[in-house]
């Protein structure tokens, strides 16, 4: 396999992605998994090793410590010395053909040594393929009985071979390594707490966590006024019982929660009057967060290229990096403001955008994710462009969804006619800037599984064909020029 500059391969220590039991020495390298959104993302500093060994020349950085706060600042270059690219090894998915190879809405992927796992909510089905792309079998089936699901969101394969599938109906199915149902965990609302039902994290210690939100209590709702919906992560017990919600740390007064306004009604009823204070300006930096496999929180606001690692063992690392802000083009800003107006005019024909002005530059980053080996991935946008010949439908249909590290946002099902290539910056668990990973610009990437140099991801091409692609992350310094 290819090694990046300054890296220690996990495969040099033990073989990852074992389908069943692993030796105790390797177990912490196998566990630890986050799948986001979308994004939801190892071959370098996820393993133990000297962080400075093999670093590329030109990487300029400082590391200072004051009490329990360490500040890491990168002013030039990267530890890798050059971007890495995604080198395709496998593509699963066809526009027409056998049904197991025709995808609809793929929400999650996973990999073991001998299999690739795909959740297709559009069927719905949890499908298993070998690493040559051949369909092997389905796990469970559609329905409401034991081992069945209605809206599967995510699949996780535990060290002992158990297969765990979270459903958006707030049910979680557990199967044995052969796919036979073992248990069904239900998560009825408890004291206003409810499970996201589709976002799971398996931590290094083997515990399973779920993304969770907590509504205000009944008395608070009845009193009305401005109320707060708490968001974060909660552990799941061996029987699926949900523990207490743990919120990620706030940054500059912002947190993972969201505000709502409610008015108490007669007879104990409650009326939700609004979710937020008017429209947010396009490209406004917002709070982003992720829980790492070791229990650390990674949080930040993209107003500047700065984020924080709050360590489970105590202390904090502040990570900063110099970067060139990307301007928001005038036509780009006008397009997204117009879409807000078109959407709101369905309810108010006279509506004109009255929110804050659109920022002059794009956020330093929009999403944070942590991969299976503890590396931190930041996603940001580059310069936007209008898609030639594109004709949108004026705003599309609204729906509430979760995005950007757990933020509840309003999304649309419409086709966007303005796009921007996505930049993915990668840092090690200590905050050192490793470099940029360049993905194919012709594909829109979704849910992913990233471990060592494996990058397994849901991809959609310009014609809307949904595929699952397996890439290797390869440093450009190792590519041999064509003769």
C-alpha positions in Angstrom: 0.0 0.0 0.0 1.0 3.6 -0.4 2.2 5.6 2.6 1.9 9.3 2.9 4.8 11.4 4.2 5.1 11.4 7.9 2.7 8.5 8.4 2.6 5.3 10.3 0.3 2.7 8.7 -2.2 1.0 11.0 -1.6 -2.1 8.9 2.0 -2.1 10.1 0.6 -2.6 13.6 -2.3 -4.9 13.0 -4.7 -5.7 10.2 -7.8 -3.5 10.3 -11.4 -4.1 9.3 -11.5 -7.7 10.5 -15.0 -9.1 10.1 -15.2 -10.8 13.4 -13.2 -10.9 16.6 -9.9 -9.1 16.8 -7.0 -9.6 19.1 -7.0 -7.3 22.2 -3.9 -5.5 21.0 -5.6 -4.5 17.8 -9.1 -3.8 19.1 -8.7 -0.1 19.7 -7.5 0.3 16.1 -10.6 -1.5 14.8 -13.1 0.5 16.7 -13.9 4.1 16.4 -16.2 5.0 13.6 -18.1 8.0 12.4 -20.3 8.2 9.3 -21.9 11.7 8.6 -23.4 13.2 6.2 -22.5 13.3 5.0 -20.5 13.8 5.5 -20.3 12.4 7.7 -14.5 10.4 7.5 -6.8 6.2 8.0 -3.6 5.8 7.1 -1.5 8.4 8.9 -1.5 9.9 12.4 -4.5 7.8 13.5 -1.9 5.3 14.7 0.8 5.7 17.3 4.0 7.2 16.0 6.3 10.2 16.0 4.2 13.1 14.7 7.3 14.8 13.3 8.9 11.8 11.4 9.0 12.2 7.7 7.2 15.6 7.6 7.6 17.4 4.3 9.9 20.4 4.0 8.1 23.7 3.8 5.6 22.8 6.5 5.7 25.8 8.9 3.9 25.4 12.1 4.1 26.1 15.8 2.9 24.3 18.9 2.6 26.1 22.3 1.1 25.1 25.6 -0.2 27.3 28.3 -1.7 25.3 31.2 -4.1 22.8 29.8 -4.5 24.6 26.5 -2.3 23.8 23.5 -2.4 25.9 20.4 -1.3 24.5 17.0 -0.9 26.9 14.2 0.0 26.1 10.6 1.3 29.2 8.6 2.5 27.5 5.4 2.6 24.1 3.8 1.4 20.8 5.1 2.8 17.6 6.7 2.3 15.7 3.5 3.9 18.4 1.4 1.3 18.0 -1.5 -2.3 17.1 -1.9 -3.5 13.5 -2.0 -5.9 12.2 -4.6 -8.6 9.6 -4.7 -7.5 6.7 -7.0 -10.6 4.6 -8.0 -10.4 0.8 -7.4 -14.1 -0.2 -7.7 -17.5 1.2 -8.7 -20.8 -0.5 -7.8 -24.0 0.8 -9.3 -25.7 0.9 -12.8 -28.5 2.8 -14.4 -30.2 -0.4 -15.7 -29.5 -4.0 -14.8 -29.9 -6.4 -12.0 -31.9 -4.9 -9.0 -29.1 -5.3 -6.4 -26.9 -3.0 -8.5 -29.4 -0.2 -9.0 -29.3 2.2 -6.1 -31.9 4.7 -5.0 -31.1 6.7 -1.8 -27.9 5.3 -0.2 -27.5 6.7 3.3 -24.6 4.7 4.7 -21.6 2.5 3.8 -19.3 0.3 5.8 -16.3 -2.0 5.1 -14.8 -5.1 6.7 -11.9 -7.2 5.3 -14.2 -9.3 3.3 -17.3 -7.2 2.5 -18.8 -3.8 1.7 -22.1 -2.9 3.4 -24.6 -0.5 1.8 -27.8 0.9 3.2 -30.2 1.9 0.4 -33.2 3.6 2.0 -34.9 3.9 -1.3 -35.6 0.1 -1.5 -35.2 -0.2 1.5 -32.4 -2.8 1.9 -29.1 -3.4 3.6 -26.9 -5.0 0.9 -23.6 -6.8 1.2 -21.0 -7.0 -1.6 -17.5 -8.5 -1.8 -14.6 -6.2 -2.6 -14.9 -7.1 -6.3 -18.4 -5.5 -6.3 -20.4 -8.8 -6.4 -23.7 -8.8 -4.5 -23.6 -11.4 -1.8 -26.9 -11.0 0.1 -29.3 -8.6 1.9 -29.5 -8.2 5.7 -33.1 -8.0 7.0 -36.0 -6.8 4.9 -38.7 -4.1 4.7 -41.4 -4.2 7.4 -42.1 -3.6 11.0 -41.4 -7.0 12.5 -38.2 -8.4 14.1 -35.2 -7.7 11.9 -37.2 -5.5 9.6 -36.8 -1.8 8.9 -38.8 1.0 7.2 -36.3 3.8 6.8 -32.8 2.4 7.5 -30.2 5.2 8.1 -26.9 3.6 9.0 -25.1 0.3 9.3 -22.3 -0.4 11.8 -20.4 -3.8 12.0 -19.0 -4.4 15.5 -15.8 -6.2 16.3 -17.6 -9.3 17.3 -19.3 -9.5 13.9 -22.7 -8.1 15.0 -24.5 -6.0 12.4 -26.3 -2.9 13.8 -28.8 -1.0 11.6 -30.4 2.2 12.8 -33.8 3.2 11.4 -35.3 6.6 11.2 -38.4 5.2 12.9 -36.2 5.2 16.0 -35.7 1.5 16.0 -32.3 -0.2 15.9 -32.0 -3.8 14.6 -29.1 -6.0 15.7 -28.1 -9.1 13.7 -25.5 -11.8 14.1 -22.6 -12.1 11.8 -24.7 -14.3 9.4 -27.5 -11.7 9.3 -30.0 -13.5 11.6 -32.0 -11.1 13.9 -30.8 -10.9 17.5 -32.6 -7.9 18.9 -34.7 -4.8 18.1 -34.1 -1.7 20.2 -36.8 0.8 20.3 -36.3 4.4 21.5 -39.7 5.9 22.5 -39.5 9.5 23.5 -38.3 9.7 27.1 -38.7 13.0 28.9 -38.6 14.9 25.6 -35.5 13.1 24.5 -35.5 11.4 21.1 -33.0 9.5 19.0 -32.0 10.8 15.6 -32.4 7.3 14.3 -29.7 7.0 11.7 -26.5 8.4 13.1 -24.3 6.0 15.1 -20.8 6.2 16.5 -18.8 3.2 17.7 -16.1 4.5 20.0 -12.7 3.1 20.8 -13.9 1.5 24.0 -16.6 -0.5 22.1 -19.5 1.7 23.3 -22.2 2.7 20.8 -23.4 6.3 20.7 -26.3 7.9 18.8 -27.0 11.5 17.7 -29.7 12.7 19.9 -31.9 15.8 20.5 -34.0 16.8 23.6 -37.1 18.9 23.4 -38.1 21.3 26.2 -40.2 19.7 28.9 -44.0 19.9 28.9 -44.1 22.7 31.5 -41.6 24.8 29.5 -43.6 24.3 26.3 -46.8 25.3 28.0 -45.2 28.5 29.4 -44.1 29.3 25.8 -41.6 31.9 24.8 -38.1 31.2 23.4 -37.1 27.6 24.1 -34.0 25.6 23.2 -33.8 22.2 21.6 -30.6 20.5 22.9 -28.6 18.4 20.5 -25.6 16.1 21.1 -24.7 12.4 21.5 -26.0 9.8 24.0 -24.7 6.2 24.7 -26.7 3.1 24.0 -26.6 0.3 26.6 -26.3 -3.4 25.8 -30.1 -3.6 25.6 -30.3 -0.4 23.5 -31.4 1.8 26.4 -30.4 5.4 25.7 -28.3 7.2 28.3 -28.2 10.9 29.1 -27.6 13.3 26.3 -24.1 14.9 26.2 -23.8 18.2 24.5 -20.7 19.3 22.6 -18.9 22.3 24.0 -20.1 25.8 23.0 -17.9 28.1 21.0 -18.2 31.9 21.2 -21.7 31.5 22.6 -22.9 29.1 19.8 -23.8 25.5 20.4 -25.3 22.4 18.7 -28.8 23.3 19.8 -31.4 25.4 18.1 -34.0 27.9 19.3 -37.8 27.7 18.8 -40.6 29.9 19.9 -43.8 28.4 21.3 -47.1 29.7 22.6 -49.1 27.7 25.2 -52.7 27.1 24.2 -55.9 26.4 26.0 -56.4 22.9 27.3 -52.7 22.3 27.6 -52.0 22.5 23.9 -48.8 24.1 22.5 -48.4 26.0 19.3 -44.9 26.2 17.7 -44.7 29.7 16.2 -41.3 29.6 14.6 -38.0 27.7 14.6 -35.5 30.5 14.1 -35.4 34.3 13.9 -36.0 34.7 10.2 -33.8 33.5 7.3 -30.1 33.1 7.6 -28.0 34.8 5.0 -26.4 32.4 2.5 -22.8 31.5 3.4 -23.2 32.6 7.0 -20.6 30.7 9.2 -22.3 28.3 11.6 -21.4 26.0 14.5 -20.1 22.6 13.5 -19.2 19.6 15.7 -18.3 15.9 15.8 -17.5 13.4 18.5 -14.2 11.5 17.9 -13.8 7.7 18.5 -11.8 8.4 21.6 -14.5 10.6 23.1 -12.9 13.9 22.2 -15.2 16.7 20.9 -14.1 18.7 17.8 -16.0 21.9 17.5 -15.8 25.2 15.7 -17.4 28.1 13.8 -16.2 28.8 10.2 -15.8 32.6 10.8 -12.1 31.9 10.8 -9.9 28.9 10.1 -9.9 27.8 13.7 -11.4 24.9 15.6 -11.1 23.3 19.0 -10.4 19.7 20.2 -11.8 19.2 23.7 -10.1 16.1 25.0 -12.0 13.5 26.9 -9.1 13.2 29.3 -9.1 16.9 30.0 -7.5 20.0 28.3 -8.1 21.6 25.0 -6.2 22.0 21.7 -6.9 25.0 19.6 -6.0 24.5 15.9 -5.4 27.4 13.5 -4.4 27.6 9.9 -3.6 30.4 7.5 -5.8 30.2 4.4 -7.0 32.4 1.6 -10.7 33.3 2.0 -12.9 32.4 -1.0 -15.0 35.3 -2.2 -18.8 35.0 -2.6 -19.5 36.1 -6.2 -22.1 38.7 -6.7 -24.2 36.5 -9.0 -23.8 33.6 -6.6 -25.1 35.6 -3.6 -28.0 36.9 -5.7 -29.0 33.4 -6.8 -29.3 32.0 -3.3 -31.1 35.1 -2.0 -33.6 34.6 -4.9 -34.1 31.0 -3.9 -35.0 32.0 -0.4 -37.5 34.5 -1.8 -39.0 31.9 -4.2 -39.4 29.4 -1.4 -41.0 31.9 1.1 -43.3 33.3 -1.5 -45.2 30.0 -1.6 -46.6 31.1 1.8 -46.3 34.9 1.4 -46.6 36.1 -2.3 -45.2 39.6 -1.3 -42.2 38.3 0.6 -38.8 39.9 -0.1 -35.6 38.8 1.6 -35.2 40.9 4.8 -32.4 39.0 6.4 -28.8 40.0 7.1 -26.5 40.8 4.2 -24.7 38.0 2.5 -21.0 37.7 3.7 -18.3 38.8 1.2 -16.4 35.6 1.7 -17.4 31.9 2.3 -16.9 30.2 5.6 -13.5 28.9 6.4 -15.2 25.5 6.7 -18.8 24.2 6.8 -18.6 20.7 8.2 -16.4 18.7 10.6 -16.0 15.0 10.6 -13.6 12.5 12.4 -12.7 9.3 10.6 -12.1 5.8 12.0 -8.5 6.5 13.0 -9.1 9.9 14.6 -8.2 12.2 11.8 -10.2 15.4 11.5 -11.7 16.3 8.1 -12.9 19.9 7.4 -15.0 20.6 4.4 -15.1 23.9 2.7 -16.2 25.4 -0.6 -14.0 26.9 -3.4 -15.1 29.4 -6.0 -18.6 28.9 -7.2 -19.9 28.7 -10.8 -23.3 28.6 -12.6 -24.0 25.2 -14.1 -24.4 25.7 -17.9 -27.8 25.0 -19.2 -29.3 24.3 -15.8 -32.9 25.2 -15.2 -34.1 24.9 -11.5 -37.6 24.8 -10.3 -37.6 27.9 -8.2 -36.9 26.7 -4.7 -38.2 23.1 -4.6 -40.0 21.5 -1.7 -38.9 22.3 1.9 -38.1 19.7 4.4 -36.3 19.7 7.8 -33.1 17.7 7.9 -29.9 17.4 10.0 -26.7 18.7 8.5 -23.4 20.4 9.5 -22.6 18.5 12.6 -26.1 18.0 13.9 -27.7 21.4 13.0 -31.4 21.1 12.1 -31.8 23.1 8.9 -34.4 23.6 6.2 -33.3 21.9 2.9 -35.0 21.6 -0.4 -35.4 18.8 -2.9 -34.8 21.1 -5.8 -31.9 21.0 -8.2 -29.4 23.7 -7.5 -28.0 25.5 -10.6 -25.1 27.0 -8.8 -22.3 24.8 -7.6 -18.8 25.0 -6.1 -16.0 22.3 -5.8 -15.6 21.0 -2.3 -12.2 21.1 -0.6 -11.4 18.5 2.1 -8.6 19.4 4.5 -7.3 16.8 6.9 -5.6 17.1 10.3 -4.2 14.5 12.6 -5.7 13.9 16.1 -3.0 16.2 17.5 -4.1 19.1 15.3 -1.2 19.0 12.7 -2.3 19.9 9.2 -1.7 16.9 7.0 -3.0 18.3 3.7 -5.8 18.4 1.2 -7.6 15.4 -0.4 -8.7 16.1 -4.0 -11.9 14.3 -5.1 -13.2 14.0 -8.7 -15.1 17.2 -9.5 -17.6 15.4 -11.7 -19.1 13.5 -8.8 -21.1 14.6 -5.8 -20.0 12.7 -2.8 -22.1 11.6 0.2 -21.9 9.2 3.1 -18.4 7.7 3.5 -16.4 5.1 5.4 -12.7 6.2 5.7 -10.1 4.0 7.4 -6.4 3.8 6.7 -6.0 4.6 3.0 -9.5 3.3 2.1 -12.1 5.9 1.1 -15.5 4.2 0.5 -18.1 6.7 -0.5 -21.5 7.2 -2.1 -21.2 9.1 -5.3 -23.7 10.6 -7.8 -22.8 11.7 -11.3 -24.2 14.5 -13.4 -26.9 12.3 -14.7 -28.1 11.3 -11.2 -26.7 7.8 -11.3 -26.0 6.7 -7.7 -22.9 4.6 -7.1 -20.7 3.3 -4.3 -17.1 3.8 -5.1 -14.0 2.5 -3.4 -10.9 4.7 -3.7 -7.4 4.6 -2.3 -6.0 7.9 -0.9 -2.7 8.4 -2.7 -0.2 11.2 -2.3 0.5 13.0 -5.5 4.2 12.9 -4.7 4.0 9.1 -5.2 2.4 9.1 -8.6 4.7 8.3 -11.5 4.4 10.7 -14.5 3.4 9.1 -17.8 6.3 8.6 -20.1 
